[in-house]
Amino acid sequence: KKMDEVIGVARAIQREEQPAIRILVQRLVDYSCLTRTMKVFSDHYPLVQVDILAHTEHRTRDLLAANEIQLAFGYRYEVSQNPRLGFLPLDRASYYVLVNKEHRLCAYKYLTFEDLSGEKLIIADTELQKNKGLISLKELEQIKITVCHQYSSFDSMLLAVEAGIGFTVLPCGKAKRFSGLIKIPLKNVPLIEQGLAWVCAEAQEGTVIRQFVDTAAQCHGIPL
């Protein structure tokens, strides 16, 4: 019994000494870029523990600055306003309009913002809908799109869309599906870059953060 206790303590110490990376994964991103990198990184650095943190309502750049996470896999616009943060683009994502299955817009194969004139836009207090480069409130008013409500959570926003109160716009991967909703491509808007973000000062040569970023770049043929 005493030997089992010694082994248990030794294993606990070993776990504490193992280097670790916490990666925030933004909601709705295409994970294939990240999973490919994780597999290669695990093969090369088997002792480094990679923890995945699911989406959160906190701002990505704030979590990075506070070192609550070491890397974030999400969209460039989430971190572009902070010069202390680095960003490695790995892919690009499109925007989609989401409506319920009885909405008149279901008949469209794709939509533009002009097609949404007279409709109600439902948004939530989430970074997914804070890309200032997409469209401004003034432009929405000019097209006669009404922002009818800002919901406190992502899930409550989707429930409101499913109820038929209005539509919403989100970036996501092509294969992503939403229960009870129809997803229609939004045209005439720029694609957004998705990739890895990190604090530059924490990613010096030889750190596990730099090793992960370098692995991602190599996996995708991107020179650093």
Solvent accessible surface area in square Angstrom, and as a share of the most:
residue,aa,sasa,rsa
1,K,192,0.81
2,K,159,0.67
3,M,130,0.58
4,D,100,0.52
5,E,99,0.44
6,V,85,0.49
7,I,69,0.35
8,G,37,0.36
9,V,90,0.52
10,A,54,0.42
11,R,149,0.54
12,A,35,0.27
13,I,88,0.45
14,Q,105,0.46
15,R,152,0.55
16,E,143,0.64
17,E,133,0.60
18,Q,57,0.25
19,P,59,0.37
20,A,48,0.37
21,I,0,0.00
22,R,99,0.36
23,I,0,0.00
24,L,5,0.03
25,V,13,0.07
26,Q,16,0.07
27,R,32,0.12
28,L,12,0.06
29,V,7,0.04
30,D,58,0.30
31,Y,108,0.41
32,S,54,0.35
33,C,5,0.03
34,L,6,0.03
35,T,75,0.44
36,R,118,0.43
37,T,1,0.00
38,M,52,0.23
39,K,127,0.54
40,V,48,0.27
41,F,1,0.00
42,S,60,0.38
43,D,90,0.46
44,H,127,0.57
45,Y,71,0.27
46,P,102,0.64
47,L,121,0.60
48,V,20,0.11
49,Q,86,0.38
50,V,38,0.22
51,D,51,0.27
52,I,83,0.42
53,L,54,0.27
54,A,64,0.50
55,H,80,0.36
56,T,44,0.25
57,E,96,0.43
58,H,121,0.54
59,R,104,0.38
60,T,5,0.03
61,R,39,0.14
62,D,66,0.34
63,L,13,0.06
64,L,3,0.01
65,A,53,0.41
66,A,63,0.49
67,N,89,0.45
68,E,92,0.41
69,I,1,0.00
70,Q,32,0.14
71,L,0,0.00
72,A,3,0.02
73,F,1,0.00
74,G,7,0.06
75,Y,1,0.01
76,R,92,0.33
77,Y,34,0.13
78,E,4,0.02
79,V,5,0.03
80,S,73,0.47
81,Q,113,0.50
82,N,32,0.17
83,P,127,0.80
84,R,126,0.46
85,L,18,0.09
86,G,11,0.11
87,F,33,0.14
88,L,6,0.03
89,P,43,0.27
90,L,21,0.10
91,D,58,0.30
92,R,155,0.57
93,A,7,0.05
94,S,39,0.25
95,Y,4,0.01
96,Y,18,0.07
97,V,0,0.00
98,L,0,0.00
99,V,0,0.00
100,N,15,0.08
101,K,122,0.52
102,E,148,0.66
103,H,30,0.14
104,R,128,0.47
105,L,0,0.00
106,C,43,0.26
107,A,95,0.73
108,Y,85,0.32
109,K,185,0.78
110,Y,118,0.45
111,L,0,0.00
112,T,19,0.11
113,F,17,0.07
114,E,113,0.51
115,D,47,0.25
116,L,0,0.00
117,S,50,0.32
118,G,63,0.61
119,E,26,0.12
120,K,106,0.45
121,L,12,0.06
122,I,0,0.00
123,I,38,0.19
124,A,3,0.03
125,D,63,0.32
126,T,12,0.07
127,E,19,0.08
128,L,1,0.01
129,Q,41,0.18
130,K,101,0.43
131,N,24,0.13
132,K,168,0.71
133,G,60,0.58
134,L,38,0.19
135,I,35,0.18
136,S,50,0.32
137,L,120,0.60
138,K,140,0.59
139,E,77,0.35
140,L,8,0.04
141,E,125,0.56
142,Q,124,0.55
143,I,35,0.18
144,K,149,0.63
145,I,7,0.03
146,T,77,0.45
147,V,53,0.30
148,C,46,0.28
149,H,98,0.44
150,Q,100,0.44
151,Y,46,0.17
152,S,98,0.63
153,S,40,0.26
154,F,8,0.04
155,D,90,0.47
156,S,35,0.23
157,M,0,0.00
158,L,30,0.15
159,L,119,0.59
160,A,6,0.05
161,V,0,0.00
162,E,77,0.35
163,A,75,0.58
164,G,37,0.36
165,I,84,0.43
166,G,4,0.04
167,F,0,0.00
168,T,0,0.00
169,V,11,0.06
170,L,0,0.00
171,P,0,0.00
172,C,1,0.01
173,G,12,0.12
174,K,171,0.72
175,A,87,0.68
176,K,79,0.33
177,R,173,0.63
178,F,22,0.09
179,S,107,0.69
180,G,23,0.22
181,L,14,0.07
182,I,61,0.31
183,K,40,0.17
184,I,5,0.02
185,P,45,0.28
186,L,10,0.05
187,K,92,0.39
188,N,133,0.68
189,V,28,0.16
190,P,89,0.56
191,L,84,0.42
192,I,15,0.08
193,E,56,0.25
194,Q,1,0.01
195,G,0,0.00
196,L,0,0.00
197,A,3,0.02
198,W,19,0.07
199,V,9,0.05
200,C,60,0.36
201,A,67,0.52
202,E,86,0.39
203,A,5,0.04
204,Q,107,0.47
205,E,152,0.68
206,G,56,0.54
207,T,46,0.27
208,V,34,0.20
209,I,13,0.06
210,R,50,0.18
211,Q,45,0.20
212,F,0,0.00
213,V,0,0.00
214,D,33,0.17
215,T,9,0.05
216,A,0,0.00
217,A,2,0.02
218,Q,139,0.62
219,C,35,0.21
220,H,42,0.19
221,G,66,0.64
222,I,51,0.26
223,P,122,0.76
224,L,126,0.63
